[in-house]
Amino acid sequence: MTTLVIGAGGQIGRMIVRKLHESGKPVIAMLRKPDAELESLGIDIRFADLEEDFSHALTGCDQVIFTAGSGAKTGADKTILVDMWGAIKAIDAANKAGIKHFVMVSSRGAEDPDNGPAAIKHYSVCKKMADDHLLASGLNYTILRPGRLLNEPATGGFSSAMPEAKEAQIITREDVADACIYCLQTSGTVNKIYPLVNGNQPLANALN
Ligand SMILES: NC(=O)c1ccc[n+]([C@@H]2O[C@H](COP(=O)([O-])OP(=O)(O)OC[C@H]3O[C@@H](n4cnc5c(N)ncnc54)[C@H](OP(=O)(O)O)[C@@H]3O)[C@@H](O)[C@H]2O)c1
């Protein structure tokens, strides 16, 4: 099974690509620009941009992890064009390409944008629209809705119960990367939506 990672040059995407490659799993990295680190590892790279036609990136792929995002430094226009419209186009392209499992890195707040922080409501709406499109697509999906991302190493501890306290709604990027890979490899996660934070359980218990 060959996995296309969309957002492969990003912090989570890069970890997913490295981990799949190091464990001998076929992986293709979708990138917007050359990447010396991934190229030096001999990773199969497809140059493509979510704001353009990127359908060629899916050729020969069986599974997709979508972990792209426009980031906090760009405006709401890019959130719409990348996080929502780019994701929707990726879901449609995956459907056309016969992708067997689509794992989406969504976000806490996507379940109910009206009750989240006003400052990021547009982001939560975009994430929800993309998630809803995936739900309606007919694709096998797993949607992960992580809390605030941290750069510390993996903890190996997870919970799919989003805590009430905002300060506890956190998870390391490496743990999210491990969760994405676990979902690809675990049929029990198909057609499920998981809030995701660091906690006390192994993935097999948290995502049961
Ligand atoms: N920050 C948080 O606390 C938080 C919480 C929950 C969920 N999330 C979500 O987690 C995901 C990944 O987070 P991260 O920290 O790994 O993000 P990141 O480091 O900012 O990586 C995002 C990637 O998306 C790529 N990208 C942006 N626009 C693109 C386009 N038009 N076409 C193709 N690729 C494009 C970027 O490409 P370049 O490398 O070319 O720039 C980058 O590699 C995002 O979807 C984010 O919304 C974040």
The ligand as an SDF file (V2000), in Angstrom:
LIG
                    3D

 48 52  0  0  0  0  0  0  0  0999 V2000
   -1.1220   24.4250   15.1810 N   0  0  0  0  0  0  0  0  0  0  0  0
   -1.9990   23.7660   15.9120 C   0  0  0  0  0  0  0  0  0  0  0  0
   -2.0390   23.8860   17.1440 O   0  0  0  0  0  0  0  0  0  0  0  0
   -2.9570   22.8160   15.2110 C   0  0  0  0  0  0  0  0  0  0  0  0
   -3.9320   22.1560   15.9840 C   0  0  0  0  0  0  0  0  0  0  0  0
   -4.7430   21.1990   15.3650 C   0  0  0  0  0  0  0  0  0  0  0  0
   -4.5800   20.9100   14.0200 C   0  0  0  0  0  0  0  0  0  0  0  0
   -3.6440   21.5740   13.2850 N   0  0  0  0  0  0  0  0  0  0  0  0
   -3.4790   21.1890   11.8730 C   0  0  0  0  0  0  0  0  0  0  0  0
   -2.3930   20.2810   11.7740 O   0  0  0  0  0  0  0  0  0  0  0  0
   -1.9570   20.2420   10.4060 C   0  0  0  0  0  0  0  0  0  0  0  0
   -0.4510   20.1390   10.3150 C   0  0  0  0  0  0  0  0  0  0  0  0
    0.2060   20.9500   11.2340 O   0  0  0  0  0  0  0  0  0  0  0  0
    1.7890   21.2700   11.0820 P   0  0  0  0  0  0  0  0  0  0  0  0
    2.2020   21.9670   12.3180 O   0  0  0  0  0  0  0  0  0  0  0  0
    2.5060   20.0530   10.6030 O   0  0  0  0  0  0  0  0  0  0  0  0
    1.7120   22.3240    9.8680 O   0  0  0  0  0  0  0  0  0  0  0  0
    2.8850   22.9970    9.0390 P   0  0  0  0  0  0  0  0  0  0  0  0
    4.2300   22.6730    9.5950 O   0  0  0  0  0  0  0  0  0  0  0  0
    2.5420   24.4410    8.8750 O   0  0  0  0  0  0  0  0  0  0  0  0
    2.7770   22.2600    7.6110 O   0  0  0  0  0  0  0  0  0  0  0  0
    1.7580   22.5370    6.7120 C   0  0  0  0  0  0  0  0  0  0  0  0
    2.1850   22.0740    5.3410 C   0  0  0  0  0  0  0  0  0  0  0  0
    1.1350   22.4040    4.4150 O   0  0  0  0  0  0  0  0  0  0  0  0
    1.7560   22.7730    3.2150 C   0  0  0  0  0  0  0  0  0  0  0  0
    0.9550   23.6210    2.3730 N   0  0  0  0  0  0  0  0  0  0  0  0
    0.4780   24.8730    2.6290 C   0  0  0  0  0  0  0  0  0  0  0  0
   -0.1350   25.3630    1.5510 N   0  0  0  0  0  0  0  0  0  0  0  0
   -0.0550   24.4090    0.5860 C   0  0  0  0  0  0  0  0  0  0  0  0
   -0.4740   24.3310   -0.7740 C   0  0  0  0  0  0  0  0  0  0  0  0
   -1.1140   25.3450   -1.3660 N   0  0  0  0  0  0  0  0  0  0  0  0
   -0.2150   23.2040   -1.4730 N   0  0  0  0  0  0  0  0  0  0  0  0
    0.4480   22.1690   -0.8910 C   0  0  0  0  0  0  0  0  0  0  0  0
    0.8820   22.1790    0.3860 N   0  0  0  0  0  0  0  0  0  0  0  0
    0.6390   23.2970    1.1060 C   0  0  0  0  0  0  0  0  0  0  0  0
    3.0100   23.5270    3.6250 C   0  0  0  0  0  0  0  0  0  0  0  0
    3.8850   23.5170    2.5230 O   0  0  0  0  0  0  0  0  0  0  0  0
    5.2850   24.2950    2.4930 P   0  0  0  0  0  0  0  0  0  0  0  0
    6.2150   23.4020    3.2570 O   0  0  0  0  0  0  0  0  0  0  0  0
    5.5890   24.3770    1.0380 O   0  0  0  0  0  0  0  0  0  0  0  0
    5.0500   25.6210    3.1430 O   0  0  0  0  0  0  0  0  0  0  0  0
    3.4790   22.7240    4.8210 C   0  0  0  0  0  0  0  0  0  0  0  0
    4.3820   21.7380    4.4180 O   0  0  0  0  0  0  0  0  0  0  0  0
   -2.5450   21.4680    9.7340 C   0  0  0  0  0  0  0  0  0  0  0  0
   -3.6120   21.0360    8.8910 O   0  0  0  0  0  0  0  0  0  0  0  0
   -3.1070   22.2830   10.9040 C   0  0  0  0  0  0  0  0  0  0  0  0
   -4.2370   23.0370   10.5230 O   0  0  0  0  0  0  0  0  0  0  0  0
   -2.8270   22.5110   13.8600 C   0  0  0  0  0  0  0  0  0  0  0  0
  1  2  1  0
  2  3  2  0
  2  4  1  0
  4  5  1  0
  4 48  2  0
  5  6  2  0
  6  7  1  0
  7  8  2  0
  8  9  1  0
  8 48  1  0
  9 10  1  0
  9 46  1  0
 10 11  1  0
 11 12  1  0
 11 44  1  0
 12 13  1  0
 13 14  1  0
 14 15  2  0
 14 16  1  0
 14 17  1  0
 17 18  1  0
 18 19  2  0
 18 20  1  0
 18 21  1  0
 21 22  1  0
 22 23  1  0
 23 24  1  0
 23 42  1  0
 24 25  1  0
 25 26  1  0
 25 36  1  0
 26 27  1  0
 26 35  1  0
 27 28  2  0
 28 29  1  0
 29 30  1  0
 29 35  2  0
 30 31  1  0
 30 32  2  0
 32 33  1  0
 33 34  2  0
 34 35  1  0
 36 37  1  0
 36 42  1  0
 37 38  1  0
 38 39  2  0
 38 40  1  0
 38 41  1  0
 42 43  1  0
 44 45  1  0
 44 46  1  0
 46 47  1  0
M  CHG  2   8   1  16  -1
M  END
$$$$
